[in-house]
């Protein structure tokens, strides 16, 4: 395992296209030093991954929840994705992921080039009613300290702040 004790701050920007198969590599890049702040890196990867999938599917590719559900039921979700990725209006869209990390905080800013959505009521209601659509947002909300949508809904700020009494991995090992 890498020695991250030397890391004091990290700021980087990742810009990528709409290929969902690239997400594991992008997420790994975004969380590579996150153990400095928290121990639950696998949960962080899942939560961040859900937000990035939404940015691609619903943001850049404009797939509605109803379209996704219907395509999954018919068994042609992969075809829907490929068709949208071939659409010249959508294929050039990118996701920008800004990463900011200090020993006490992780902040991710995710912005897609889609049309946005009405996020004012996104976390209202029972999460169980969202099985298959939107449940990932509730999972991300339960992990991050705060999730803030901005503008037309195509920009979201995810923050994780280490509790004052919490200890991240390597706290006792810092030089």
Secondary structure, DSSP 8 states (H G I E B T S, - for coil): ----TT--EEEEEEEE-S-GGGHHHHHHHHTTTGGGT-S-HHHHHHHHHHHHHHIIIIIIS---HHHHHHHHHHT-HHHHHHHHHH-HHHHT--EEEEEEEETTEEEEEEE-SS-----TTTT-S-GGGGTTTTHHHHHHHHHSSEEEEETTTTEEEEEEE--TT---TTGGG--
